[in-house]
Amino acid sequence: MAREKGDISARKYKNLTKEQLYDSYKILYYEIIDNILMQMNIRFQDINKLKFVALIDTSKFEVYSKKFPNSELNSLHEHYPALFPRMSRLKAELELLYSDSQYKNVPIQNVVKLLQENEVHKDVFSETYKLLSLIMTVPSTSVSAERSFSSLNRIKNYLRSSMSLANISMQKEIVKKIMKNQPFHNDVTDKFSAMKDRRIQLVFKK
């Protein structure tokens, strides 16, 4: 059946002129582009909710020191009004931060570290520190969440309902780093097998 359909399709295009074939593929091309654009609009329809992230774009601090990013600040006020009730205080802090050369063109985690190491600056930039904490904890994509659910499908099924392995599976990169310095396979096996009698003998006792 599939071969017959392929033969019919081949005969259909075989009888077309060069101009007709071009028009046919042109229509298909635009249909694909429209579909891609529609999918992008659906997937990134909430991207404006993260517009405030640009407030801590250290590569733009030089520009921000001359022209303050008011639209980004308004985005923050629109989506997190309860978290930042003192918006005028935050704006004043950011203006001061933008003019300080030690915070320009450095990774955001370094900005947090600098504020943590300097208690005076941490108090002066209290609202900014809150903003930094928010930005660093807001996920930019859903990949990590999707990966967690993929792990959940493997470790929780009709044969195994325990959730104790969830964190180990989802945070496997952290586990790998720990295992390099302190392997704990045997300790986990001994503790798990000693918890209670199981259907399968994990450790053969003498």
Summary of the structure (lengths in Angstrom):
residues: 206
radius of gyration: 28.3
end to end distance: 63.9
largest distance: 83.3
contacts: 432
relative contact order: 0.06
helix: 72%
strand: 1%
